[in-house]
Structure formats: C-alpha cells, structure tokens
Amino acid sequence: MNICMFTGYLVNDPQLDVRKAIGPAYCEFQLVTYEYVRNKRGEKKRYPTTITFQAWDSGAEVIAKLGAQGMKMTVYASARNLYSSNSFDDPLEEEAIIFRVNQFDFGCLDKE
C-alpha cells in the first residue's frame, strides 16, 4: 500500500484555500525534515528536505486552525503524481510528487 510517514516542522502557517469556498476545504502546506550525517572529520551535518502536502475537508480545516510555523507535526500520507495540464497524455512528463494527508498529529499542542 502507498502510505508514507513523515515527522517534520511546518515551514509556514497553513492556510485554507478560499477560492474553493463552494467545494470541500483544501489546504496545502510544507514540512521540513532533517537528516543528520557525520562527515569523515566527525562533524555532524544537517541536511533539510522540504515536502509538500495536501489536506482536504475537516482535516484541512483543523490543520489551518491549529498549525503554526515551526510546529512539529507527524503526517501519514499517500504519494500522488502532480501533473501539468498537458502531461496527462504522456506519463513521463510528471511535474512532481505531492503527498495527500490521510492522518496527522501535532507534536506539541499543549506547549505555549
């Protein structure tokens, strides 16, 4: 099954998409995750990776309401191909991969 788990920090405050007021709620946000590696001299290096997510309906509303920049978050998501308008005919012209949120958890809601 296509399920991925990521733990990272919100890059920006998540916002609901107001253009889709008549449809389901939609929120797109980014998490940054870090990989720590020691080089040959024993120095610890940090490598960031930024990942884009989509959330829909009540999940999007909760993420936009409670999420804030820098907040730790764990996301269970499914990977989806994000196509450009002319790439439906040619599957090799994929634009990017985006992750659709299935479940999520904030790491520290009770801390201020």
N, C-alpha and C positions, 0 to 999 in steps of 0.2 A: 504494500500500500504506500502511497505517496504522502507520508507525514514527516515533517521536519520539526525539530525543537531548537529554539534559539533563546539565549538569555543575553540581554544587552541593555543599553541605555538609550532612551528616546533622544533623538537628535534635536527635535523642535517640539513645541506644543502641538499635539494633534488637533486638527480642525475638521468639523463636518463639512461636507461639500454642499453648499447652499444652492447650487444650480439644480440639484435633483430634488427640489422641495416636494414635488408631487409623487416621487418614487420612494424606494427604500433609502434609509440613511446610509451614507457612504463616507468612509474616512480612509485616507491614505497617509501613512506615516513611515518613518525610517528609524531603525535601531542601529547602533554601532556596537559591534562586538570586538573583543581584543584577543589576539593570540600573543602569548609571551614565549620568547625563544632566547636561549643563551647562545652568544656567538663563541668563537674559538678562544677569545680572551676572557670568557666567563662573564661578560657584561650582559645584563638582561635587556632585551629589546622588546618593545610593544608595537605590534602591527594591527592597525584598525581595519575593519571591514564593515561597510555600510550596506544594509539590506533594506529593501522597500517592501512594505506590506499593504494589503487592502483589507479593510473590515467592513461588514455590511450590517444593516438593521440595528438591532439593540446592542450588539457588540460594538459597532461603530459609535453609537451614542455614549456608551459607558467609557470607551477609550478617550473620546474627545472631552468628556466631562471630567474624568479623574486623572488623565495623563498630563504630565508636565515635562518640560525639557530637563534632561539629566536623570529622570526617574528610571530605576531598574525595572525591567519587565521580562517575563518569560512568555514566549509565544509558541503555540503549536499550530503549524500552518501546512498548507498544501502548495506545492510549486505549480505555477501556471506560466505558459508562454504568453508574452505580451507582444502582439503583432502590430505592425504598421498597417495603414489602410490598404496597401497594395500587396501585402505579403501572404494573404490567405491562399493564393494560387500556388505559391512556392514556399513550402515549409522550411527551406534552407535560409530564407530571409527573415529569420526570427529577430526581433528587436532586442528583447531582454526577457529575463525571468522575474516574475513578481510572485510573492507569496500571499495566498489568501488565508486569513486568520480563521482557525477552527475553534481554538480555545486560547485564553490568555490569563496571566496572573501578574499583578503588580507586586514587586518585591518589598516595598516598604510604605504601604498606605498609612500605617499608624504613626509614622515618624513625621515630625514637622521641622 
